Each structure stands twice: as C-alpha cells, then as structure tokens.
Amino acid sequence: MREVQPPGILSSLASRQEYARHKDEIAGQTDALREEDRARVASYLRRGHVVLAILEYTTDILKDRFGTSGGSGILTDGTYYWRGGAADYVETYGASPGDAFVRHVDDGNGEPPPLTQDDVIDIDDYFMHLCREQLA
C-alpha cells in the first residue's frame, strides 16, 4: 500500500454534491496562485495518472464556468493525489494546491513522474484502505 497526500481542498474524495459543500473554502482560495503559475500547474494536474476513474460529469461549483468529465475521479503523481477537476479550478480561478505542491511540480520540471501499473495498484490499495476506514 502506497500512501499519497492531498494538496488541500482540490483533492477532496467526494461526489460533486458533497464537494459543493466546500464552495466557500474554494472561493477563499481564488487568486491564491500567481497568474504565471496557473497554466504550468494545471497542465501537470491534467497529466496525472488516473487511480479512481469516476465518470461523473461535474460542473464548476463557484460560477458555473466549466464542466469536467470525470471531475470526481482521482489522479496522482505517486506523491500527491487530486480530483479530476482540480486543474480547471487552478486555471480558471487561480485556486492554489499549496506552495509545497507548486514546488513539487517545479522540482519535477512540470512533468509527473512515470508510474508502473504496480505503483498505481499500490496507490489504489491505499484509497480502498481509506474507504474501509470511513465505513468502519
């Protein structure tokens, strides 16, 4: 089992309806990411490896500016995980996944590292462990 970390609210393991309850928290992060960092960080987020494919189409909970196929799904780079729609919030509103995550993106030259199928399975095991804990 390989643990991965959430970079803030952009990684909430919740359905679109549950995620909408975080509207004020996300709104409080708008423009927290510098304009010059948005495209690079959003591109990184979009190129993550899919761990939990959830086909739910989500819409922007702030101002309904975008929709995301698989927006509730979870992607990873092997260190962090985030929602499928995270890149849209970063790009559209400048919502920041946190300074540590931005440094992590820069340390990898903006490219998520390759993961093997075994890596992804180990990370999936971690999420299944989290789900079992929540149900207990």
Disulfide bonds with the S-S distance in Angstrom:
none
